[in-house]
Amino acid sequence: MKDECGVFGICSDKEERIGNIVYFGIYALQHRGQESAGIAVSDKNNKISFYKNTGLVSEVFNQEILSKLQGISAIGHVRYSTSGGKFTIDNAQPLISSFKYGMVALAHNGNITNAAKLKKQLENSGAIFRSDSDSEVLLHLIAKNKSDDFIEALKQEAHKLEGAFSIIILYNNKIIAFKDKNSIRPLCIGKLGNRYAISSESCAFDMIDAVFIREINEGEIIVIEKDKIISEIYIKKSERKFCAFEHIYFSRPDSVFFEKSVHLSRKEMGRKLAEHFPVNADVVIPVPDSGISCALGYSEYSKIPYDKGIIRNHYIGRTFIQPIQELRNIKVKMKLNPIFHVINGKKIVLVDDSIVRGTTSKKLVSLLKNAGAAEVHLRISCPMIVKPCKLGIDTPSTEELIACRMNKNQIRDYLKADSIEFLELPYLKQCLGQKGYCYKCFTP
């Protein structure tokens, strides 16, 4: 599974080295996107300066570049491509545009599912697109609007967008933030001194010592200017359907969504797994890093000791980034290494967040057994993934999803595990809440 993207923005009442603050904000969101990073800054004359490139935040920016990103307001972005073809620098964000309203920068997380339809209509009326990103569609819609007021034009056009998205825009030293009508993608508000900030996750506020205020609501648009914040509903709200995978896998454990700690949610998933799917074992071992919190919960409930049995090399990117299966297989070996003295002769409960293709899980079971594990029992903290997501997360096709091709026992045999259990949907709902979350990828 590919992550989504991460967005961050902050608005000040004076000119300062605000690009440095955004740097730390998107650095905290690096787990959400590792393809490219960018920052756009607006100065006292409403001129937008920007820099973006491919690579990690620490690779893209240095002090020389950041010293030129001074201003009053700024937004930043880290990216995984979830829409569009082969990645190019033109698809890196923030997207910058200059039209009748002046200069605008836009950063986007998620998928506008009717982007292709809107793009075709716009091209038929003369619009020329510079990127493959669905984010650019909104800029063209605004450009064609007849209103003289940018924010009014934005509100009139934003309701045409369908799908799951969180968008922040830099305009005239204002930061405008809004999300889809179902609040599927994350976006929250924080405050640093007298500056308001916007972020995909609350962990970015911790990085800069800002105070988390609240989530942006479904169908809500926020306008921040200096130390003021205005909120209104731009589209009729619908039922909240926040992506459950934010708690299962995507988000950092130190983030909070709708008053739920990601770390504590994952521990509760582990407790539910131990309660309903116990096993006679010697040690509970997590798949680092997203399995750690769940494994702690499993250990606490089952009273089976927790230990680190697999060490992750944090300098290796996520395995799914490799486009060829053979390269993904090699990369698993580079990324994860067993600790022989923890594993040898032991019956192991191996806890992971999800199984998608099954490639990594198969390699891990083999890795542990080759290191001397007597038994390997897989416990997965989400249900079987039986449907690709069309709302901003790049899941593999139906043909690639292992749960679409095999039942639970067949998956166990394919992985060569001694047993396997998935956290069933009713138990996941008990951990997160019966209402307010999207569980579509778990339901046929």
Secondary structure, 3 states (H helix, E strand, C coil): CCCCCEEEEEEEEEEECHHHHHHHHHHHCHHHCCCEEEEEEECCCCCEEEEEEECCHHHHCCHHHHCCCCEEEEEEEEECCCCCCCCCHHHCCCEEEEECCEEEEEEEEEEECCHHHHHHHHHHCCCCCCCCCCHHHHHHHHHHCCCCCHHHHHHHHHCCCCEEEEEEEEECCEEEEEECCCCCCCCEEEEECCEEEEECCCHHHHHCCCEEEEECCCCEEEEEECCEEEEEECCCCCCCCEECHHHHHHCCCCCEECCEEHHHHHHHHHHHHHHHCCCCCCEEEECCCCCHHHHHHHHHHHCCCECCCEEECCCCCCHHHCCCHHHHHHHHHHHEEECHHHHCCCEEEEEECCCCCCHHHHHHHHHHHHCCCCEEEEEECCCCCCCCCCCCCCCCCCCCCHHHHCCHHHHHHHHCCCEEEECCHHHHHHHHCCCCEECHHHCC
